[in-house]
């Protein structure tokens, strides 16, 4: 929701450029500091190279490659509301804040040992990040990545042992309601955090029975509908953030076919396209 809108054609071309030019031995001459807004910038994550490319959306030129030497498989990026700051994590629990105008890392944090998924609050003040290990969600100050709170996952029986459930994904939902949805993979639960209660970050709702192996989540335009894929089933768990949270109603499970392993979806208005593995 917070990612600056980019031209899909330009993005496609940029990805091709990234594939052709990726490599640790390639360097680029730095351009002069930006004197325009950030809405025309594109960022490509080079996962295996532990780096990102900042690309000019007008001339499709690479502005700079920024190295992330401490990040294993960097992923799950989010932008600040103004598009200037870019946050992303490595699967090893490394988290970084990048200033796209200064073209450098300006803050770093260790949030866990195995991490997935991140989101930013509507006002851009708080960053949420999820952990597989230890099973938890972390809330950070977006300015310096200081950890403000850690939410432990619900205890779940996994492989014959009781442990905190892994956090599969974190998604900002509800639009102006400013809510965060925490999806607990092993427990099949979704917890809703009201961002307006900061710095307490109160959990106002806990939904159970979302699925046997919940994973990727998406949200419709405006943030009303939250869609969560169940990897071990052929359904998508759908939450109406305007009604279900207030009225204590049950979220809808929509079948997407006979094959399991649904993944992320893309929404256009109220029409959503769900991928199936």
C-alpha positions as CSV (number, residue, x, y, z in Angstrom):
1,X,0.0,0.0,0.0
2,X,2.8,2.4,0.8
3,X,5.0,1.6,-2.2
4,X,5.3,4.6,-4.6
5,X,3.5,3.9,-7.9
6,X,5.8,3.0,-10.7
7,X,5.3,2.4,-14.4
8,X,5.0,-1.3,-15.0
9,X,6.8,-1.2,-18.3
10,X,9.7,0.8,-16.8
11,X,9.9,-1.7,-13.9
12,X,10.0,-4.6,-16.4
13,X,12.8,-3.0,-18.3
14,X,14.7,-2.2,-15.1
15,X,14.5,-5.8,-14.0
16,X,16.0,-6.9,-17.3
17,X,18.8,-4.4,-16.8
18,X,19.3,-5.7,-13.3
19,X,19.6,-9.3,-14.6
20,X,22.1,-8.2,-17.3
21,X,24.3,-6.1,-15.0
22,X,24.1,-8.0,-11.7
23,X,27.4,-9.0,-10.3
24,X,29.7,-8.1,-7.4
25,X,32.5,-6.8,-9.7
26,X,30.4,-4.1,-11.5
27,X,30.5,-0.5,-10.2
28,X,28.6,2.6,-11.2
29,X,29.6,6.2,-11.2
30,X,27.5,8.1,-8.6
31,X,25.3,10.8,-10.0
32,X,24.8,14.1,-8.3
33,X,22.4,14.1,-5.3
34,X,18.8,14.2,-6.3
35,X,17.0,17.5,-6.5
36,X,13.6,16.0,-7.3
37,X,11.0,13.8,-5.5
38,X,11.3,10.1,-5.0
39,X,8.2,9.0,-6.8
40,X,10.1,8.3,-9.9
41,X,12.7,6.0,-8.3
42,X,12.7,2.2,-8.6
43,X,14.5,-0.3,-6.4
44,X,15.5,-3.8,-7.5
45,X,16.5,-6.3,-4.8
46,X,19.5,-8.5,-5.9
47,X,19.0,-11.2,-3.4
48,X,21.9,-13.5,-4.1
49,X,24.2,-10.5,-4.5
50,X,23.2,-9.0,-1.2
51,X,22.5,-5.6,-2.7
52,X,19.9,-3.3,-4.1
53,X,19.9,-1.2,-7.3
54,X,18.5,2.3,-7.2
55,X,17.2,3.2,-10.7
56,X,16.1,6.4,-12.3
57,X,12.6,5.8,-13.6
58,X,12.9,8.4,-16.4
59,X,16.1,7.4,-18.2
60,X,16.2,3.8,-16.7
61,X,19.8,4.3,-15.7
62,X,21.3,2.7,-12.6
63,X,22.0,5.4,-10.0
64,X,23.8,3.2,-7.5
65,X,24.2,-0.3,-6.3
66,X,24.0,-0.4,-2.5
67,X,25.7,-3.3,-0.8
68,X,24.0,-5.2,2.1
69,X,26.9,-7.4,3.2
70,X,25.2,-8.5,6.4
71,X,21.9,-9.5,4.9
72,X,21.3,-13.1,3.9
73,X,18.7,-13.2,1.1
74,X,17.4,-9.6,1.5
75,X,13.6,-9.4,0.9
76,X,10.3,-8.0,2.2
77,X,11.0,-4.3,1.4
78,X,8.7,-1.4,2.3
79,X,8.9,2.3,1.5
80,X,8.3,5.3,3.8
81,X,5.1,7.2,2.9
82,X,7.2,9.9,1.2
83,X,9.2,7.3,-0.7
84,X,12.6,8.5,0.6
85,X,13.4,5.7,2.9
86,X,13.5,2.0,2.0
87,X,13.4,-0.7,4.7
88,X,14.2,-4.3,4.1
89,X,15.4,-7.4,5.9
90,X,17.6,-10.5,5.4
91,X,16.4,-13.9,6.3
92,X,19.1,-14.0,8.9
93,X,17.3,-11.3,11.0
94,X,19.3,-8.4,9.7
95,X,17.2,-5.2,9.1
96,X,18.3,-2.1,7.3
97,X,17.0,1.4,6.6
98,X,18.3,3.0,3.3
99,X,18.1,6.7,2.4
100,X,17.4,6.7,-1.3
101,X,18.5,10.3,-1.6
102,X,21.8,9.9,0.2
103,X,22.1,6.4,-1.4
104,X,23.4,4.7,1.7
105,X,22.3,2.6,4.7
106,X,21.6,4.9,7.7
107,X,20.3,2.5,10.3
108,X,20.7,-1.2,11.1
109,X,19.1,-3.6,13.6
110,X,19.1,-7.3,14.4
111,X,15.6,-8.5,15.0
112,X,16.0,-12.3,15.2
113,X,17.8,-15.2,13.6
114,X,15.2,-16.1,10.9
115,X,12.9,-13.4,9.7
116,X,10.1,-12.8,7.2
117,X,7.8,-10.0,6.3
118,X,7.6,-6.3,7.2
119,X,5.2,-3.4,7.1
120,X,5.1,0.3,8.0
121,X,2.4,2.3,9.8
122,X,0.3,4.8,7.9
123,X,2.2,7.8,9.4
124,X,5.5,6.2,8.7
125,X,6.6,6.3,12.4
126,X,6.7,2.5,13.1
127,X,8.1,-0.5,11.4
128,X,6.8,-4.1,12.0
129,X,8.8,-7.1,11.2
130,X,8.1,-10.8,11.6
131,X,10.3,-13.6,12.8
132,X,10.3,-17.4,12.2
133,X,12.9,-17.7,15.0
134,X,12.2,-16.7,17.6
135,X,8.5,-16.8,16.8
136,X,7.6,-13.2,17.2
137,X,6.8,-9.8,15.7
138,X,9.0,-6.8,16.4
139,X,8.0,-3.1,16.4
140,X,10.7,-0.6,15.7
141,X,11.0,3.2,15.6
142,X,11.3,4.0,11.9
143,X,13.8,6.8,12.6
144,X,16.6,4.7,14.0
145,X,15.2,1.1,14.1
146,X,15.2,1.0,17.9
147,X,13.1,-1.9,19.0
148,X,10.1,-0.6,20.9
149,X,8.2,-3.9,21.5
150,X,8.3,-7.6,20.8
151,X,5.1,-9.6,20.5
152,X,5.6,-13.3,21.2
153,X,3.8,-15.7,18.9
154,X,1.1,-18.0,20.4
155,X,2.4,-21.3,21.7
156,X,1.7,-24.1,19.3
157,X,2.5,-27.8,19.0
158,X,4.9,-28.2,16.1
159,X,6.7,-31.5,15.4
160,X,5.8,-32.8,18.8
161,X,7.2,-29.8,20.7
162,X,5.5,-26.7,22.1
163,X,7.0,-23.5,20.7
164,X,6.0,-20.0,19.7
165,X,4.4,-19.9,16.3
166,X,6.3,-18.5,13.4
167,X,5.2,-15.1,12.1
168,X,4.4,-15.7,8.4
169,X,3.5,-12.2,7.3
170,X,2.7,-8.7,8.6
171,X,0.3,-6.5,6.6
172,X,-1.1,-3.0,7.1
173,X,-4.8,-3.1,6.7
174,X,-7.9,-1.1,7.2
175,X,-6.9,2.1,5.4
176,X,-7.6,5.0,7.7
177,X,-8.3,2.6,10.6
178,X,-4.5,2.1,10.7
179,X,-4.4,-1.6,11.7
180,X,-1.7,-4.3,11.4
181,X,-2.5,-7.9,10.8
182,X,0.0,-10.4,12.2
183,X,-0.4,-13.9,10.6
184,X,0.9,-16.7,12.8
185,X,1.9,-19.6,10.5
186,X,1.8,-22.6,12.8
187,X,-1.1,-21.5,15.0
188,X,-3.4,-20.6,12.1
189,X,-4.2,-17.3,13.9
190,X,-4.4,-13.7,12.8
191,X,-3.9,-10.9,15.4
192,X,-5.0,-7.3,14.8
193,X,-2.9,-4.5,16.3
194,X,-4.5,-1.0,16.5
195,X,-1.7,1.4,15.6
196,X,-3.6,4.3,17.1
197,X,-2.8,2.9,20.5
198,X,0.9,3.4,20.2
199,X,3.2,3.2,22.1
200,X,1.2,0.4,23.8
201,X,0.3,-1.2,20.4
202,X,-2.7,-3.0,21.7
203,X,-3.9,-6.3,20.2
204,X,-7.6,-5.7,19.7
205,X,-8.6,-8.9,18.0
206,X,-7.4,-12.5,17.7
207,X,-8.9,-14.7,14.9
208,X,-8.4,-18.4,15.0
209,X,-8.8,-21.1,12.3
210,X,-7.3,-19.1,9.4
211,X,-5.6,-22.2,8.0
212,X,-3.2,-25.1,8.6
213,X,-0.1,-23.4,7.1
214,X,-0.9,-19.7,6.5
215,X,1.7,-17.7,4.6
216,X,1.4,-14.9,2.1
217,X,-1.0,-12.0,2.6
218,X,-2.4,-9.3,0.4
219,X,-4.8,-6.4,0.8
220,X,-7.3,-4.7,-1.5
221,X,-7.1,-1.1,-2.6
222,X,-8.0,1.1,0.3
223,X,-7.1,-1.7,2.8
224,X,-10.6,-3.0,3.5
225,X,-10.1,-6.7,2.5
226,X,-7.3,-8.7,3.9
227,X,-6.5,-12.0,2.1
228,X,-4.3,-14.7,3.6
229,X,-3.2,-17.8,1.7
230,X,-3.2,-21.3,3.3
231,X,-0.3,-23.3,1.8
232,X,-1.8,-26.7,2.9
233,X,-5.3,-26.0,1.7
234,X,-7.0,-24.7,-1.4
235,X,-8.5,-21.6,0.2
236,X,-7.8,-18.0,0.9
237,X,-8.9,-16.6,4.3
238,X,-10.6,-13.2,3.7
239,X,-11.1,-10.5,6.4
240,X,-13.3,-7.4,6.1
241,X,-11.4,-4.9,8.2
242,X,-14.5,-2.6,8.3
243,X,-16.9,-5.2,9.7
244,X,-15.3,-8.4,11.0
245,X,-13.2,-6.7,13.6
246,X,-16.0,-4.6,15.0
247,X,-18.9,-7.1,14.7
248,X,-17.0,-10.2,15.8
249,X,-18.1,-12.0,12.6
250,X,-16.3,-14.9,11.0
251,X,-13.9,-14.3,8.2
252,X,-14.7,-15.9,4.8
253,X,-12.7,-18.8,3.3
254,X,-12.8,-18.7,-0.4
255,X,-11.8,-21.7,-2.6
256,X,-9.5,-20.9,-5.4
257,X,-9.4,-24.3,-7.1
258,X,-8.5,-27.9,-6.7
259,X,-4.7,-27.4,-6.4
260,X,-3.2,-26.4,-3.0
261,X,-0.4,-23.9,-2.3
262,X,-2.0,-20.5,-3.0
263,X,0.3,-17.5,-2.9
264,X,0.0,-13.7,-3.1
265,X,-2.7,-11.8,-4.9
266,X,-2.9,-8.5,-6.8
267,X,-6.0,-6.4,-6.5
268,X,-7.5,-3.9,-8.9
269,X,-10.4,-2.1,-7.3
270,X,-12.5,-4.9,-5.8
271,X,-11.2,-7.6,-8.2
272,X,-8.3,-9.7,-6.9
273,X,-6.2,-12.2,-8.8
274,X,-4.8,-15.0,-6.7
275,X,-1.8,-17.1,-7.8
276,X,-1.9,-20.9,-7.2
277,X,1.2,-23.1,-6.8
